Amino acid sequence: MNIPVLTTERLLLRAPSAEDFEAYRTFYADPGASAFYGGPLSSGAAWRKLAQDIGHWALRGFGIWSLVERASGETVGGCGLVWPEGWPRSELTWWIAPAAR
């Protein structure tokens, strides 16, 4: 997969990877933060969500980037386009860790 890397003054947008799991687990375990994203989720379900986000790039050629704060190197969220099977069209989606808001 050739997933582009984008940079802003504050953020690095890069391919999701296993190193993002703690950010996914924390976000999806929080009932308030993840309520509109199918959460709260167990650790195993958060892992599968991360795997789904990685796989979407391979299946569709586009997907969700991990948002990494450049100053700290911390994954603070995700954003991008998704088009799950059965949906009528692609959708822009994003999530931000509560501590990074």
Residue, then its C-alpha position, 0 to 999 in steps of 0.5 A: m500500500n502506498i498511503p500518503v503522509l501529510t504534515t501540518e504545522r502541528l500534526l503528522l497524518r500517517a498510515p494507521s499502525a499497531e503503535d496506535f493501538e493504545a490511542y484506539r483502546t483509550f478512545y473507544a473505552d471512553p463512553g462519552a468520547s466514542a458514543f457516536y463511533g460505536g463505542p464503548l468498545s472492549s480492547g479486542a474490539a478496539w484492536r479490530k477497529l484499528a485493523q479495519d482502518i488499516g485494511h480499508w486502505a488496502l481494499r478501497g485505496f483510501g481511508i483514515w490517517s492516524l493524527v500524530e502530534r508532531a511535538s510529542g509523537e503522540t497519536v491524538g486521533g484519526c481522520g479520513l474518508v471511509w466507505p464500508e460495504g453496504w454504505p451508499r457513499s463515502e463519508l468523512t470521519w474523524w475522532i480526537a482523543p478527549a485529552a487533545r481537544 
